[in-house]
C-alpha cells in the first residue's frame, strides 16, 4: 500500500487517481468511479468528489493507497 502525504485537509478522490497516474484523465477517473470500480475504506464509492482525509484508504485494480 502506497502512502500519499497531503498538506491540505483533504484531496478529492478523482484528483488522487489522476495525480497518482492511475487513470489517464479526469474523464477516465469519473468513469471508473461512477462505474463502481473504486473502493474507499473497503466500500465501493461512486462519488468522484469524495473528500479523502488522513487515514482513508483507496483501492482500484492493483493499486492501493493510504492518505497520511
LINSUL-V229885 format. One record per residue. RES is the residue in one letter. NEAR is the number of other C-alpha atoms within 8 Angstrom. Layout:
res=RES near=NEAR
res=RES near=NEAR
//
This chain:
res=X near=6
res=X near=6
res=X near=8
res=X near=8
res=X near=6
res=X near=10
res=X near=4
res=X near=5
res=X near=6
res=X near=9
res=X near=11
res=X near=11
res=X near=12
res=X near=13
res=X near=9
res=X near=9
res=X near=11
res=X near=13
res=X near=7
res=X near=7
res=X near=7
res=X near=8
res=X near=10
res=X near=8
res=X near=7
res=X near=10
res=X near=6
res=X near=9
res=X near=14
res=X near=10
res=X near=8
res=X near=10
res=X near=14
res=X near=11
res=X near=7
res=X near=10
res=X near=10
res=X near=13
res=X near=12
res=X near=11
res=X near=7
res=X near=8
res=X near=6
res=X near=9
res=X near=11
res=X near=9
res=X near=8
res=X near=12
res=X near=7
res=X near=8
res=X near=8
res=X near=10
res=X near=10
res=X near=9
res=X near=7
res=X near=10
res=X near=11
res=X near=12
res=X near=12
res=X near=9
res=X near=6
res=X near=5
res=X near=8
res=X near=10
res=X near=11
res=X near=13
res=X near=13
res=X near=9
//
